[in-house]
Amino acid sequence: MQAIFVDGIHEYDYSEEIVDTGVIHILFRSNGDQWSDHCKGEEIMSITNTGDGFLFNHNKPKKEMDYHYAFYLSIMLKKLSFNDHKVQITGPAIDL
């Protein structure tokens, strides 16, 4: 399990699970005090890399998504996209 910090706070945890259909990437809420007790450690979303593309293991994305979901998705896609690549961005710094 890998800890994900947002603005210096341990907000999320990330894990991978190898299965017959590919690799499942899972994002959880951390057990931090910023979360209500009923949602600490809760799975937020999971995406399976099938080797031919990505399978979203939940009902989204939809035509519209709220800001929280878009943020969760951005975390997952950054993790998936940059796993095996070195990315260099020139010009003013951009935090990924």
BAKE-462028 format. One record per residue: x, y, z of N, C-alpha, C, O, CB in turn; chain; residue number from 1; residue in three letters. Coordinates in nm, 3 decimals, m for minus. Glycine has a CB too. Example, Ala and Ser with C-alpha at 12.3 -4.5 7.8 and 13.67 -1.06 7.14 Angstrom:
+---------+---------+---------+---------+---------+---------+---------+---------+---------+---------+---------+---------+---------+---------+---------+-----+-----+------+
:      nu :      nv :      nw :     cau :     cav :     caw :      cu :      cv :      cw :      ou :      ov :      ow :     cbu :     cbv :     cbw : mol : seq : type :
+---------+---------+---------+---------+---------+---------+---------+---------+---------+---------+---------+---------+---------+---------+---------+-----+-----+------+
:   1.319 :  m0.569 :   0.780 :   1.230 :  m0.450 :   0.780 :   1.320 :  m0.330 :   0.780 :   1.424 :  m0.332 :   0.846 :   1.131 :  m0.447 :   0.905 :   A :   1 :  ala :
:   1.285 :  m0.225 :   0.708 :   1.367 :  m0.106 :   0.714 :   1.290 :   0.003 :   0.787 :   1.341 :   0.114 :   0.804 :   1.408 :  m0.060 :   0.572 :   A :   2 :  ser :
+---------+---------+---------+---------+---------+---------+---------+---------+---------+---------+---------+---------+---------+---------+---------+-----+-----+------+
# end
This chain:
+---------+---------+---------+---------+---------+---------+---------+---------+---------+---------+---------+---------+---------+---------+---------+-----+-----+------+
:      nu :      nv :      nw :     cau :     cav :     caw :      cu :      cv :      cw :      ou :      ov :      ow :     cbu :     cbv :     cbw : mol : seq : type :
+---------+---------+---------+---------+---------+---------+---------+---------+---------+---------+---------+---------+---------+---------+---------+-----+-----+------+
:   0.086 :  m0.118 :   0.000 :   0.000 :   0.000 :   0.000 :   0.090 :   0.123 :   0.000 :   0.185 :   0.132 :   0.078 :  m0.098 :   0.000 :   0.123 :   A :   1 :  met :
:   0.059 :   0.218 :  m0.088 :   0.136 :   0.342 :  m0.095 :   0.049 :   0.457 :  m0.044 :  m0.069 :   0.467 :  m0.078 :   0.184 :   0.371 :  m0.241 :   A :   2 :  gln :
:   0.108 :   0.542 :   0.038 :   0.038 :   0.660 :   0.090 :   0.045 :   0.772 :  m0.013 :   0.148 :   0.794 :  m0.077 :   0.100 :   0.706 :   0.225 :   A :   3 :  ala :
:  m0.066 :   0.843 :  m0.030 :  m0.072 :   0.959 :  m0.120 :  m0.103 :   1.081 :  m0.034 :  m0.203 :   1.086 :   0.036 :  m0.181 :   0.940 :  m0.233 :   A :   4 :  ile :
:  m0.014 :   1.179 :  m0.042 :  m0.028 :   1.301 :   0.036 :  m0.076 :   1.414 :  m0.054 :  m0.027 :   1.431 :  m0.166 :   0.106 :   1.339 :   0.104 :   A :   5 :  phe :
:  m0.172 :   1.490 :  m0.006 :  m0.222 :   1.609 :  m0.076 :  m0.200 :   1.727 :   0.017 :  m0.250 :   1.729 :   0.129 :  m0.375 :   1.594 :  m0.116 :   A :   6 :  val :
:  m0.124 :   1.825 :  m0.029 :  m0.089 :   1.941 :   0.052 :  m0.032 :   1.900 :   0.188 :  m0.064 :   1.960 :   0.290 :  m0.212 :   2.031 :   0.072 :   A :   7 :  asp :
:   0.052 :   1.795 :   0.186 :   0.121 :   1.751 :   0.307 :   0.039 :   1.663 :   0.400 :   0.087 :   1.626 :   0.507 :   0.166 :   1.868 :   0.381 :   A :   8 :  gly :
:  m0.085 :   1.629 :   0.362 :  m0.172 :   1.547 :   0.447 :  m0.193 :   1.412 :   0.381 :  m0.222 :   1.404 :   0.262 :  m0.309 :   1.618 :   0.473 :   A :   9 :  ile :
:  m0.179 :   1.305 :   0.459 :  m0.201 :   1.169 :   0.408 :  m0.352 :   1.151 :   0.384 :  m0.426 :   1.116 :   0.476 :  m0.146 :   1.060 :   0.507 :   A :  10 :  his :
:  m0.395 :   1.175 :   0.260 :  m0.537 :   1.172 :   0.225 :  m0.582 :   1.036 :   0.173 :  m0.693 :   0.992 :   0.202 :  m0.566 :   1.278 :   0.122 :   A :  11 :  glu :
:  m0.496 :   0.969 :   0.096 :  m0.537 :   0.848 :   0.025 :  m0.430 :   0.739 :   0.033 :  m0.315 :   0.765 :   0.066 :  m0.568 :   0.880 :  m0.122 :   A :  12 :  tyr :
:  m0.473 :   0.618 :   0.002 :  m0.382 :   0.505 :  m0.011 :  m0.408 :   0.440 :  m0.147 :  m0.520 :   0.443 :  m0.198 :  m0.400 :   0.402 :   0.106 :   A :  13 :  asp :
:  m0.304 :   0.383 :  m0.204 :  m0.310 :   0.322 :  m0.337 :  m0.252 :   0.182 :  m0.329 :  m0.151 :   0.159 :  m0.263 :  m0.234 :   0.408 :  m0.442 :   A :  14 :  tyr :
:  m0.317 :   0.088 :  m0.398 :  m0.260 :  m0.045 :  m0.407 :  m0.288 :  m0.105 :  m0.544 :  m0.376 :  m0.059 :  m0.618 :  m0.316 :  m0.136 :  m0.296 :   A :  15 :  ser :
:  m0.212 :  m0.209 :  m0.576 :  m0.228 :  m0.284 :  m0.701 :  m0.252 :  m0.429 :  m0.667 :  m0.197 :  m0.482 :  m0.570 :  m0.104 :  m0.267 :  m0.794 :   A :  16 :  glu :
:  m0.334 :  m0.494 :  m0.748 :  m0.360 :  m0.636 :  m0.730 :  m0.354 :  m0.703 :  m0.867 :  m0.426 :  m0.663 :  m0.958 :  m0.499 :  m0.661 :  m0.660 :   A :  17 :  glu :
:  m0.269 :  m0.804 :  m0.881 :  m0.258 :  m0.877 :  m1.008 :  m0.364 :  m0.986 :  m1.009 :  m0.371 :  m1.069 :  m0.918 :  m0.115 :  m0.937 :  m1.026 :   A :  18 :  ile :
:  m0.446 :  m0.986 :  m1.114 :  m0.552 :  m1.086 :  m1.130 :  m0.543 :  m1.143 :  m1.271 :  m0.463 :  m1.097 :  m1.352 :  m0.694 :  m1.024 :  m1.104 :   A :  19 :  val :
:  m0.625 :  m1.244 :  m1.300 :  m0.623 :  m1.307 :  m1.433 :  m0.652 :  m1.209 :  m1.545 :  m0.598 :  m1.224 :  m1.655 :  m0.723 :  m1.420 :  m1.438 :   A :  20 :  asp :
:  m0.736 :  m1.109 :  m1.520 :  m0.776 :  m1.015 :  m1.624 :  m0.681 :  m0.897 :  m1.640 :  m0.699 :  m0.816 :  m1.731 :  m0.913 :  m0.963 :  m1.595 :   A :  21 :  thr :
:  m0.579 :  m0.886 :  m1.554 :  m0.483 :  m0.775 :  m1.563 :  m0.438 :  m0.730 :  m1.426 :  m0.418 :  m0.811 :  m1.336 :  m0.544 :  m0.658 :  m1.639 :   A :  22 :  gly :
:  m0.422 :  m0.599 :  m1.411 :  m0.380 :  m0.540 :  m1.284 :  m0.488 :  m0.443 :  m1.239 :  m0.524 :  m0.351 :  m1.312 :  m0.240 :  m0.468 :  m1.297 :   A :  23 :  val :
:  m0.538 :  m0.464 :  m1.117 :  m0.637 :  m0.373 :  m1.062 :  m0.565 :  m0.268 :  m0.979 :  m0.487 :  m0.301 :  m0.890 :  m0.743 :  m0.449 :  m0.975 :   A :  24 :  ile :
:  m0.591 :  m0.142 :  m1.009 :  m0.536 :  m0.028 :  m0.936 :  m0.648 :   0.028 :  m0.849 :  m0.755 :   0.061 :  m0.899 :  m0.478 :   0.083 :  m1.035 :   A :  25 :  his :
:  m0.623 :   0.038 :  m0.718 :  m0.729 :   0.073 :  m0.624 :  m0.689 :   0.196 :  m0.543 :  m0.577 :   0.205 :  m0.492 :  m0.760 :  m0.046 :  m0.530 :   A :  26 :  ile :
:  m0.782 :   0.290 :  m0.532 :  m0.763 :   0.412 :  m0.452 :  m0.858 :   0.405 :  m0.332 :  m0.978 :   0.384 :  m0.347 :  m0.789 :   0.541 :  m0.538 :   A :  27 :  leu :
:  m0.800 :   0.425 :  m0.211 :  m0.876 :   0.422 :  m0.086 :  m0.863 :   0.556 :  m0.016 :  m0.767 :   0.629 :  m0.039 :  m0.828 :   0.307 :   0.005 :   A :  28 :  phe :
:  m0.960 :   0.589 :   0.069 :  m0.940 :   0.699 :   0.163 :  m0.843 :   0.649 :   0.270 :  m0.843 :   0.530 :   0.303 :  m1.077 :   0.747 :   0.227 :   A :  29 :  arg :
:  m0.761 :   0.738 :   0.322 :  m0.670 :   0.698 :   0.429 :  m0.749 :   0.678 :   0.558 :  m0.870 :   0.700 :   0.562 :  m0.558 :   0.806 :   0.450 :   A :  30 :  ser :
:  m0.681 :   0.636 :   0.661 :  m0.743 :   0.624 :   0.794 :  m0.721 :   0.751 :   0.876 :  m0.733 :   0.749 :   0.998 :  m0.687 :   0.502 :   0.868 :   A :  31 :  asn :
:  m0.690 :   0.860 :   0.808 :  m0.661 :   0.987 :   0.875 :  m0.783 :   1.048 :   0.942 :  m0.897 :   1.019 :   0.908 :  m0.604 :   1.084 :   0.777 :   A :  32 :  gly :
:  m0.755 :   1.134 :   1.040 :  m0.861 :   1.199 :   1.118 :  m0.947 :   1.294 :   1.036 :  m1.054 :   1.334 :   1.081 :  m0.800 :   1.274 :   1.232 :   A :  33 :  asp :
:  m0.902 :   1.332 :   0.916 :  m0.981 :   1.424 :   0.834 :  m1.106 :   1.355 :   0.777 :  m1.199 :   1.422 :   0.732 :  m0.896 :   1.479 :   0.719 :   A :  34 :  gln :
:  m1.110 :   1.221 :   0.781 :  m1.224 :   1.146 :   0.729 :  m1.315 :   1.104 :   0.844 :  m1.267 :   1.077 :   0.955 :  m1.178 :   1.021 :   0.650 :   A :  35 :  trp :
:  m1.444 :   1.100 :   0.819 :  m1.540 :   1.048 :   0.918 :  m1.510 :   0.900 :   0.940 :  m1.462 :   0.831 :   0.850 :  m1.687 :   1.069 :   0.871 :   A :  36 :  ser :
:  m1.540 :   0.852 :   1.059 :  m1.510 :   0.713 :   1.093 :  m1.573 :   0.614 :   0.995 :  m1.512 :   0.512 :   0.964 :  m1.558 :   0.684 :   1.233 :   A :  37 :  asp :
:  m1.693 :   0.643 :   0.947 :  m1.763 :   0.547 :   0.861 :  m1.701 :   0.535 :   0.721 :  m1.733 :   0.442 :   0.648 :  m1.907 :   0.587 :   0.848 :   A :  38 :  his :
:  m1.613 :   0.628 :   0.683 :  m1.554 :   0.619 :   0.548 :  m1.402 :   0.605 :   0.549 :  m1.340 :   0.602 :   0.443 :  m1.592 :   0.742 :   0.468 :   A :  39 :  cys :
:  m1.341 :   0.595 :   0.666 :  m1.196 :   0.573 :   0.673 :  m1.162 :   0.440 :   0.607 :  m1.226 :   0.339 :   0.633 :  m1.146 :   0.575 :   0.821 :   A :  40 :  lys :
:  m1.060 :   0.442 :   0.522 :  m1.015 :   0.320 :   0.456 :  m1.107 :   0.271 :   0.345 :  m1.083 :   0.164 :   0.289 :  m0.999 :   0.213 :   0.557 :   A :  41 :  gly :
:  m1.209 :   0.346 :   0.314 :  m1.307 :   0.305 :   0.212 :  m1.247 :   0.310 :   0.072 :  m1.173 :   0.402 :   0.038 :  m1.430 :   0.395 :   0.219 :   A :  42 :  glu :
:  m1.279 :   0.211 :  m0.010 :  m1.237 :   0.214 :  m0.150 :  m1.314 :   0.324 :  m0.222 :  m1.437 :   0.331 :  m0.213 :  m1.259 :   0.076 :  m0.219 :   A :  43 :  glu :
:  m1.241 :   0.409 :  m0.294 :  m1.304 :   0.517 :  m0.369 :  m1.330 :   0.474 :  m0.512 :  m1.439 :   0.495 :  m0.566 :  m1.216 :   0.642 :  m0.367 :   A :  44 :  ile :
:  m1.229 :   0.413 :  m0.574 :  m1.245 :   0.366 :  m0.711 :  m1.138 :   0.264 :  m0.743 :  m1.035 :   0.256 :  m0.675 :  m1.238 :   0.483 :  m0.811 :   A :  45 :  met :
:  m1.165 :   0.186 :  m0.847 :  m1.062 :   0.095 :  m0.897 :  m1.071 :   0.090 :  m1.048 :  m1.177 :   0.102 :  m1.108 :  m1.079 :  m0.047 :  m0.836 :   A :  46 :  ser :
:  m0.955 :   0.071 :  m1.107 :  m0.941 :   0.065 :  m1.253 :  m0.854 :  m0.056 :  m1.285 :  m0.747 :  m0.073 :  m1.227 :  m0.879 :   0.198 :  m1.312 :   A :  47 :  ile :
:  m0.901 :  m0.140 :  m1.379 :  m0.823 :  m0.256 :  m1.420 :  m0.752 :  m0.226 :  m1.551 :  m0.816 :  m0.186 :  m1.649 :  m0.912 :  m0.381 :  m1.433 :   A :  48 :  thr :
:  m0.620 :  m0.246 :  m1.553 :  m0.543 :  m0.238 :  m1.675 :  m0.545 :  m0.378 :  m1.736 :  m0.482 :  m0.470 :  m1.683 :  m0.394 :  m0.187 :  m1.649 :   A :  49 :  asn :
:  m0.617 :  m0.395 :  m1.846 :  m0.634 :  m0.527 :  m1.907 :  m0.520 :  m0.564 :  m2.000 :  m0.512 :  m0.678 :  m2.046 :  m0.764 :  m0.533 :  m1.981 :   A :  50 :  thr :
:  m0.432 :  m0.469 :  m2.029 :  m0.328 :  m0.490 :  m2.129 :  m0.369 :  m0.436 :  m2.264 :  m0.285 :  m0.411 :  m2.351 :  m0.295 :  m0.638 :  m2.139 :   A :  51 :  gly :
:  m0.499 :  m0.418 :  m2.282 :  m0.553 :  m0.358 :  m2.405 :  m0.620 :  m0.224 :  m2.378 :  m0.665 :  m0.158 :  m2.472 :  m0.653 :  m0.453 :  m2.470 :   A :  52 :  asp :
:  m0.626 :  m0.184 :  m2.252 :  m0.693 :  m0.061 :  m2.215 :  m0.732 :  m0.066 :  m2.068 :  m0.685 :  m0.152 :  m1.993 :  m0.818 :  m0.037 :  m2.303 :   A :  53 :  gly :
:  m0.817 :   0.027 :  m2.028 :  m0.858 :   0.038 :  m1.889 :  m1.006 :   0.007 :  m1.875 :  m1.088 :   0.051 :  m1.956 :  m0.827 :   0.178 :  m1.835 :   A :  54 :  phe :
:  m1.039 :  m0.068 :  m1.770 :  m1.177 :  m0.101 :  m1.737 :  m1.209 :  m0.033 :  m1.605 :  m1.144 :  m0.059 :  m1.504 :  m1.199 :  m0.256 :  m1.730 :   A :  55 :  leu :
:  m1.310 :   0.054 :  m1.607 :  m1.351 :   0.122 :  m1.485 :  m1.444 :   0.030 :  m1.408 :  m1.547 :  m0.013 :  m1.460 :  m1.421 :   0.259 :  m1.517 :   A :  56 :  phe :
:  m1.409 :  m0.001 :  m1.285 :  m1.482 :  m0.099 :  m1.204 :  m1.587 :  m0.031 :  m1.116 :  m1.604 :  m0.066 :  m1.000 :  m1.384 :  m0.178 :  m1.117 :   A :  57 :  asn :
:  m1.658 :   0.066 :  m1.173 :  m1.763 :   0.138 :  m1.101 :  m1.852 :   0.203 :  m1.204 :  m1.828 :   0.187 :  m1.324 :  m1.704 :   0.244 :  m1.001 :   A :  58 :  his :
:  m1.951 :   0.275 :  m1.162 :  m2.051 :   0.329 :  m1.254 :  m2.007 :   0.454 :  m1.328 :  m2.074 :   0.494 :  m1.423 :  m2.175 :   0.360 :  m1.180 :   A :  59 :  asn :
:  m1.898 :   0.516 :  m1.289 :  m1.853 :   0.637 :  m1.355 :  m1.737 :   0.602 :  m1.445 :  m1.691 :   0.489 :  m1.433 :  m1.813 :   0.745 :  m1.252 :   A :  60 :  lys :
:  m1.685 :   0.681 :  m1.532 :  m1.722 :   0.819 :  m1.554 :  m1.850 :   0.833 :  m1.636 :  m1.882 :   0.750 :  m1.721 :  m1.610 :   0.892 :  m1.623 :   A :  61 :  pro :
:  m1.920 :   0.937 :  m1.609 :  m2.042 :   0.972 :  m1.681 :  m2.015 :   1.098 :  m1.761 :  m1.903 :   1.149 :  m1.764 :  m2.162 :   0.992 :  m1.583 :   A :  62 :  lys :
:  m2.120 :   1.147 :  m1.827 :  m2.106 :   1.270 :  m1.903 :  m2.063 :   1.385 :  m1.811 :  m1.981 :   1.468 :  m1.850 :  m2.237 :   1.306 :  m1.973 :   A :  63 :  lys :
:  m2.118 :   1.388 :  m1.692 :  m2.081 :   1.489 :  m1.594 :  m2.023 :   1.419 :  m1.472 :  m2.062 :   1.307 :  m1.439 :  m2.204 :   1.576 :  m1.554 :   A :  64 :  glu :
:  m1.929 :   1.486 :  m1.406 :  m1.875 :   1.432 :  m1.282 :  m1.849 :   1.547 :  m1.187 :  m1.818 :   1.658 :  m1.229 :  m1.745 :   1.349 :  m1.306 :   A :  65 :  met :
:  m1.863 :   1.518 :  m1.058 :  m1.838 :   1.624 :  m0.960 :  m1.687 :   1.644 :  m0.943 :  m1.607 :   1.564 :  m0.991 :  m1.905 :   1.589 :  m0.824 :   A :  66 :  asp :
:  m1.651 :   1.751 :  m0.876 :  m1.510 :   1.786 :  m0.862 :  m1.431 :   1.681 :  m0.784 :  m1.316 :   1.653 :  m0.817 :  m1.498 :   1.920 :  m0.793 :   A :  67 :  tyr :
:  m1.493 :   1.623 :  m0.681 :  m1.423 :   1.521 :  m0.603 :  m1.388 :   1.401 :  m0.691 :  m1.275 :   1.351 :  m0.688 :  m1.508 :   1.476 :  m0.483 :   A :  68 :  his :
:  m1.486 :   1.355 :  m0.769 :  m1.461 :   1.240 :  m0.854 :  m1.352 :   1.272 :  m0.958 :  m1.266 :   1.188 :  m0.985 :  m1.591 :   1.197 :  m0.925 :   A :  69 :  tyr :
:  m1.356 :   1.392 :  m1.015 :  m1.255 :   1.432 :  m1.112 :  m1.116 :   1.431 :  m1.048 :  m1.018 :   1.392 :  m1.112 :  m1.287 :   1.572 :  m1.170 :   A :  70 :  ala :
:  m1.107 :   1.474 :  m0.923 :  m0.979 :   1.473 :  m0.852 :  m0.931 :   1.331 :  m0.829 :  m0.813 :   1.301 :  m0.851 :  m0.991 :   1.548 :  m0.719 :   A :  71 :  phe :
:  m1.020 :   1.242 :  m0.784 :  m0.984 :   1.101 :  m0.764 :  m0.935 :   1.040 :  m0.894 :  m0.835 :   0.969 :  m0.897 :  m1.103 :   1.022 :  m0.708 :   A :  72 :  tyr :
:  m1.007 :   1.068 :  m1.002 :  m0.970 :   1.014 :  m1.132 :  m0.834 :   1.067 :  m1.176 :  m0.755 :   0.993 :  m1.234 :  m1.077 :   1.049 :  m1.236 :   A :  73 :  leu :
:  m0.806 :   1.195 :  m1.149 :  m0.676 :   1.252 :  m1.187 :  m0.563 :   1.183 :  m1.112 :  m0.456 :   1.161 :  m1.168 :  m0.674 :   1.404 :  m1.161 :   A :  74 :  ser :
:  m0.585 :   1.150 :  m0.985 :  m0.483 :   1.078 :  m0.907 :  m0.455 :   0.943 :  m0.972 :  m0.340 :   0.905 :  m0.993 :  m0.528 :   1.060 :  m0.760 :   A :  75 :  ile :
:  m0.562 :   0.870 :  m1.002 :  m0.547 :   0.737 :  m1.060 :  m0.479 :   0.742 :  m1.196 :  m0.390 :   0.662 :  m1.224 :  m0.683 :   0.668 :  m1.072 :   A :  76 :  met :
:  m0.521 :   0.835 :  m1.282 :  m0.464 :   0.842 :  m1.416 :  m0.318 :   0.886 :  m1.412 :  m0.237 :   0.842 :  m1.494 :  m0.545 :   0.937 :  m1.503 :   A :  77 :  leu :
:  m0.283 :   0.973 :  m1.319 :  m0.142 :   1.012 :  m1.305 :  m0.059 :   0.891 :  m1.265 :   0.049 :   0.869 :  m1.319 :  m0.125 :   1.125 :  m1.202 :   A :  78 :  lys :
:  m0.109 :   0.814 :  m1.172 :  m0.038 :   0.694 :  m1.126 :  m0.026 :   0.593 :  m1.241 :   0.082 :   0.537 :  m1.262 :  m0.110 :   0.630 :  m1.005 :   A :  79 :  lys :
:  m0.133 :   0.570 :  m1.313 :  m0.132 :   0.473 :  m1.422 :  m0.047 :   0.520 :  m1.539 :   0.028 :   0.442 :  m1.597 :  m0.274 :   0.446 :  m1.470 :   A :  80 :  leu :
:  m0.058 :   0.646 :  m1.574 :   0.009 :   0.699 :  m1.692 :   0.159 :   0.710 :  m1.676 :   0.233 :   0.687 :  m1.772 :  m0.047 :   0.834 :  m1.726 :   A :  81 :  ser :
:   0.206 :   0.743 :  m1.558 :   0.347 :   0.771 :  m1.538 :   0.422 :   0.656 :  m1.474 :   0.541 :   0.669 :  m1.444 :   0.363 :   0.894 :  m1.454 :   A :  82 :  phe :
:   0.356 :   0.543 :  m1.453 :   0.419 :   0.430 :  m1.386 :   0.551 :   0.389 :  m1.451 :   0.650 :   0.370 :  m1.381 :   0.325 :   0.312 :  m1.385 :   A :  83 :  asn :
:   0.553 :   0.375 :  m1.582 :   0.671 :   0.325 :  m1.652 :   0.737 :   0.430 :  m1.740 :   0.816 :   0.396 :  m1.829 :   0.633 :   0.206 :  m1.736 :   A :  84 :  asp :
:   0.708 :   0.557 :  m1.717 :   0.760 :   0.661 :  m1.804 :   0.825 :   0.772 :  m1.722 :   0.785 :   0.801 :  m1.610 :   0.649 :   0.719 :  m1.890 :   A :  85 :  his :
:   0.926 :   0.831 :  m1.781 :   0.985 :   0.951 :  m1.723 :   0.926 :   1.069 :  m1.800 :   0.940 :   1.077 :  m1.922 :   1.144 :   0.950 :  m1.730 :   A :  86 :  lys :
:   0.861 :   1.159 :  m1.729 :   0.794 :   1.272 :  m1.791 :   0.872 :   1.399 :  m1.757 :   0.902 :   1.425 :  m1.641 :   0.646 :   1.284 :  m1.744 :   A :  87 :  val :
:   0.903 :   1.477 :  m1.859 :   0.972 :   1.604 :  m1.838 :   0.886 :   1.714 :  m1.898 :   0.845 :   1.706 :  m2.014 :   1.116 :   1.603 :  m1.900 :   A :  88 :  gln :
:   0.858 :   1.816 :  m1.819 :   0.779 :   1.929 :  m1.865 :   0.868 :   2.051 :  m1.856 :   0.927 :   2.078 :  m1.752 :   0.647 :   1.948 :  m1.780 :   A :  89 :  ile :
:   0.879 :   2.126 :  m1.966 :   0.964 :   2.244 :  m1.966 :   0.881 :   2.368 :  m1.942 :   0.758 :   2.366 :  m1.957 :   1.041 :   2.255 :  m2.098 :   A :  90 :  thr :
:   0.946 :   2.474 :  m1.907 :   0.875 :   2.598 :  m1.877 :   0.849 :   2.608 :  m1.728 :   0.916 :   2.540 :  m1.649 :   0.743 :   2.605 :  m1.955 :   A :  91 :  gly :
:   0.753 :   2.693 :  m1.687 :   0.722 :   2.706 :  m1.544 :   0.684 :   2.571 :  m1.484 :   0.624 :   2.487 :  m1.550 :   0.609 :   2.807 :  m1.523 :   A :  92 :  pro :
:   0.720 :   2.551 :  m1.359 :   0.694 :   2.424 :  m1.291 :   0.545 :   2.394 :  m1.282 :   0.464 :   2.483 :  m1.256 :   0.754 :   2.426 :  m1.152 :   A :  93 :  ala :
:   0.511 :   2.268 :  m1.304 :   0.374 :   2.220 :  m1.290 :   0.379 :   2.102 :  m1.195 :   0.445 :   2.002 :  m1.223 :   0.310 :   2.181 :  m1.429 :   A :  94 :  ile :
:   0.309 :   2.112 :  m1.082 :   0.304 :   2.001 :  m0.988 :   0.211 :   1.894 :  m1.039 :   0.096 :   1.921 :  m1.074 :   0.259 :   2.049 :  m0.849 :   A :  95 :  asp :
:   0.263 :   1.770 :  m1.044 :   0.179 :   1.657 :  m1.082 :   0.149 :   1.579 :  m0.958 :   0.080 :   1.478 :  m0.964 :   0.247 :   1.568 :  m1.188 :   A :  96 :  leu :
+---------+---------+---------+---------+---------+---------+---------+---------+---------+---------+---------+---------+---------+---------+---------+-----+-----+------+
# end
